[in-house]
Amino acid sequence: MFYEADVKRAEEKLATSQKLLAEGLIPKAQVEESRRALTAAQQKVADTRRQMSGADDQIAAVLVEQAAGEQLAKNLNLAKQRLVRTSSFIRFNGGPGWKLSEAYKIQRFFSDTFKRELPIAVFGQGSIHDRWRLDHHNAMDIQLHPDSAEGQALLNFLQRNGVPFSAFRSAIPGTATGPHIHIGRPSHRY
């Protein structure tokens, strides 16, 4: 990496400065300046590594999305009540005609079962859906990881009752901001 050479030079300069200070040939301020230069060079290396890791994460997310898309393409004609699982999401096609106005049934199940309100992140269309140009008017997003105990109970309830859902285990760029359960038909781009 380019910046690692800068760190090596800064380390050498600091070592030289410390020797010269010990011999009384330079002021302590010059050693501190060399130390700050080394810290700055090390920070550039750390920042670059973080950016590279972020790029790796983005590439991985794109690959996950691509694999999910390929899995869906194979199953485009999902039969009613069909369940599809990939490493990144679970999709249940559900029965016909589920509407957002039926959300109270899901809320009641959750509050009766877990003695707390259903953690709804978005009910209907939200700003993220507008930004990503997704039609989310007849859906809601639940802030639960699908693999959690509450998430599993909710998915089982939805499946038993024929309610369509997509459960995301991780973020998928342009599709899911993170782990959550989308209740309703998949949101289509407009």
C-alpha positions in Angstrom: 0.0 0.0 0.0 1.2 3.5 -0.9 0.7 5.0 2.5 2.7 2.2 4.3 5.9 3.6 2.7 5.0 7.0 4.2 4.7 5.3 7.6 8.1 3.7 7.2 9.7 7.0 6.3 8.0 8.7 9.2 9.2 6.0 11.6 12.7 6.4 10.3 12.5 10.2 10.6 11.2 9.9 14.2 14.0 7.6 15.2 16.6 10.0 13.7 15.0 12.9 15.4 15.0 11.1 18.8 18.8 10.4 18.3 19.5 14.0 17.4 17.5 15.2 20.4 19.5 12.8 22.7 22.7 14.3 21.3 21.3 17.8 21.9 21.4 18.8 18.2 17.6 19.5 17.7 14.9 20.9 20.0 12.2 18.6 21.4 9.6 20.4 19.3 11.1 18.8 16.1 10.7 15.3 17.7 7.1 16.1 18.5 6.6 17.2 14.9 8.1 13.9 13.7 5.8 12.1 16.1 2.7 13.9 14.7 3.8 13.2 11.1 4.1 9.5 12.0 0.6 9.5 13.7 -0.9 11.2 10.6 0.8 8.6 8.3 -0.5 5.8 10.4 -4.0 7.4 10.3 -3.9 7.5 6.5 -3.1 3.8 6.5 -5.9 3.0 8.9 -8.4 5.1 6.9 -7.3 3.5 3.7 -7.8 0.0 5.2 -11.2 1.0 6.5 -12.2 2.3 3.0 -10.9 -1.0 1.5 -12.9 -3.0 4.0 -16.0 -0.9 3.2 -15.5 -1.5 -0.5 -15.1 -5.2 0.3 -18.4 -5.1 2.2 -20.1 -3.3 -0.7 -18.8 -5.8 -3.2 -20.0 -8.7 -0.9 -23.4 -7.0 -0.6 -23.7 -6.7 -4.4 -22.7 -10.4 -4.7 -25.4 -11.3 -2.1 -27.9 -9.2 -4.0 -26.9 -10.9 -7.3 -27.2 -14.4 -5.7 -30.6 -13.4 -4.3 -31.7 -12.1 -7.7 -30.6 -15.3 -9.4 -32.4 -17.4 -6.8 -35.6 -15.4 -7.5 -35.2 -15.6 -11.2 -35.2 -19.4 -10.9 -38.4 -19.1 -8.9 -40.2 -16.3 -10.7 -43.4 -18.3 -10.9 -43.7 -19.0 -7.2 -46.7 -21.0 -6.4 -49.1 -19.7 -3.8 -47.9 -20.5 -0.3 -44.3 -21.1 -1.6 -41.3 -20.4 0.6 -37.9 -19.5 -0.8 -34.8 -19.3 1.3 -31.4 -17.9 0.5 -28.5 -17.0 2.7 -29.6 -13.4 2.8 -33.4 -13.5 2.8 -36.5 -15.6 3.1 -39.5 -14.9 0.9 -43.0 -16.4 1.4 -45.5 -15.7 -1.4 -48.5 -16.1 0.8 -52.1 -16.2 -0.2 -54.1 -13.7 -2.3 -55.3 -10.4 -1.3 -53.4 -9.4 1.9 -53.9 -5.7 2.7 -52.1 -3.3 5.0 -55.5 -2.7 6.7 -55.1 -6.2 8.1 -52.0 -5.2 10.1 -54.0 -5.1 13.3 -54.1 -8.9 13.3 -50.4 -9.1 13.2 -50.0 -6.4 15.9 -52.5 -8.2 18.1 -50.6 -11.6 17.7 -47.3 -10.0 18.6 -48.5 -8.0 21.6 -50.5 -11.0 23.0 -47.4 -13.2 22.5 -44.6 -10.9 23.6 -46.4 -8.4 25.8 -45.0 -5.5 23.9 -45.9 -3.5 20.8 -44.9 -4.8 17.4 -41.7 -2.9 16.4 -42.9 -1.3 13.2 -40.1 0.6 11.5 -42.2 1.8 8.5 -45.9 1.5 7.9 -46.8 2.0 4.3 -44.6 4.2 2.1 -41.5 5.7 3.8 -38.8 8.2 2.7 -36.3 5.4 2.0 -38.8 3.7 -0.3 -39.3 7.0 -2.1 -35.5 7.4 -2.5 -35.1 3.9 -3.8 -38.2 4.3 -5.9 -40.0 1.3 -4.3 -43.7 1.0 -4.1 -44.2 0.2 -0.4 -47.8 1.5 0.0 -49.3 -1.9 0.9 -46.5 -3.1 3.2 -44.8 -2.6 6.5 -41.3 -3.2 7.8 -40.8 -4.7 11.2 -37.6 -4.0 13.0 -36.8 -7.6 14.0 -34.0 -9.9 12.9 -35.7 -12.9 11.2 -33.4 -15.3 13.0 -34.3 -14.0 16.5 -36.9 -15.8 18.6 -39.4 -13.0 18.1 -38.6 -12.9 14.4 -39.1 -16.7 14.0 -42.4 -16.6 15.9 -43.6 -13.8 13.7 -42.5 -15.6 10.5 -44.3 -18.7 11.6 -47.5 -16.7 12.3 -47.3 -15.0 9.0 -46.8 -18.3 7.1 -49.6 -20.1 9.0 -52.0 -17.2 8.1 -50.9 -17.0 4.5 -49.5 -13.4 4.9 -46.7 -12.7 2.3 -43.4 -11.6 3.6 -39.7 -11.1 2.8 -37.3 -11.4 5.7 -33.8 -9.9 5.2 -30.9 -11.2 7.2 -28.6 -8.4 6.1 -28.5 -5.1 4.2 -28.8 -5.4 0.4 -28.0 -2.2 -1.4 -31.1 -0.6 -2.9 -33.3 -3.3 -1.4 -32.9 -3.5 2.3 -31.1 -1.2 4.8 -30.5 -4.1 7.2 -32.1 -7.1 8.9 -35.8 -6.7 9.1 -39.1 -8.4 8.1 -41.1 -6.8 5.2 -44.8 -7.8 5.5 -46.7 -7.7 2.3 -45.9 -8.4 -1.3 -42.4 -7.5 -2.5 -42.0 -3.8 -3.2 -41.6 -3.1 -6.9 -39.7 -0.3 -8.5 -41.6 2.5 -10.1 
